[in-house]
Amino acid sequence: MFAQMRNNGTMLRALSHPVYRRLFAAQVVALAGTGLATVALGLLAYRLAGDHAGTVLGTAFAIKMLAYVVVAPVAAVVVARAPRRTVMIGSDVLRMVVALALPFVGEVWQVFALIFVLQAASATFTPTFQSVIPQVLPDEDDYTAALSLSRLAYDLEAVLSPVLAAALLLVVPASALFVGTAAGFAGSALLVSSVVLPRGALPSPEPFAARVRLGAALFVRTPALRPVLALNLVVAAAGAFVLVQTVVIVRSVLGLGDGVVALVLAANGLGSMTAALLLPRVLRRLPERPVMLGGAVLLCAATAAVPLALHLASLAAISALWVLVGLGWAAVETPVGRLVRREVPPADLPAAFAAQFSLSHACWLLTYPLAGWLGAAGLSAAAVVLAVVATAGTIGATVLWPARAPSLRS
């Protein structure tokens, strides 16, 4: 009980910082809009492609990841000397415009083009946002709480946005959900514009190409960060199947409606949110290694169990597995910011966060098409392949992360 009270107190202390509080609110409203877009995009794909919606979504999400991989490290260098508040506001405005355009598309290629622009803006916004938080909250406990709050924001998006979408679908068409997405980005821009951010450290004077490569080099040459590269693949393998094939499982395998699609996606977010609430207390007692590797094992097991749930055609079994995927997902991803902050000099944090953003999404660039294209041939086969990929990533992370790694706390 005392530990839980201390955990809540740490989170409240982080939120007592006025600048962080508004930035966190900006993140929450933007993610709420993004959650509506996730549901709307799946339903739009089903409207355009029917039972082949998984293929369309897999390709669309792969394009999204391509934008992240290509744009994030370059944008980190291009905007390095620009005011970070201006960069984030501009990114939000561009995302709002694209969201308002999505309801009017009638062809699959138009979806692909708009998704690329939207995610290029996100690839500029997110690493910039991540690089601001360590300066706003210099205390490690506050920063750890902020990481869990950030994970919690993603999880609330995954839980509440689909529920909200299910409610809205009772009274509005699916295309109207994109208007909610635009409103979320507009709210984020207004909140970011209301704060004064600390100046970032001046970027390295090295040539442009060298600075683009800097973040990736930091991960490769830093022993404590190398396992993150493999763990990114584990998360992407399990998460891609959930995000790409949920609409096909619910609509075609289980024969249920649009609202159930949203609720099953919410089950995934519920698991992740539960883990996010527990992690600040867990990370005070355990180092990152057992927490993150334990989450990876859970992701492997849950993905490998999908064929059995499909054979049973059980909504309860699928939902339970999605909860487990959410638990493992948060356990792997949430502590990464702690590792980066501990191992990387302050001046290199923007490059490091941009690299993590880009490298992690490079894994999704691989797994999204696998989930979509293999799923078109057979959902069970796709789940097995992705479980094998996740297992390989877990083994790789275990090998790269010895139990007595000197750069990690014992």
Summary of the structure (lengths in Angstrom):
residues: 410
radius of gyration: 20.0
end to end distance: 25.3
largest distance: 59.4
contacts: 1572
relative contact order: 0.16
helix: 85%
strand: 0%
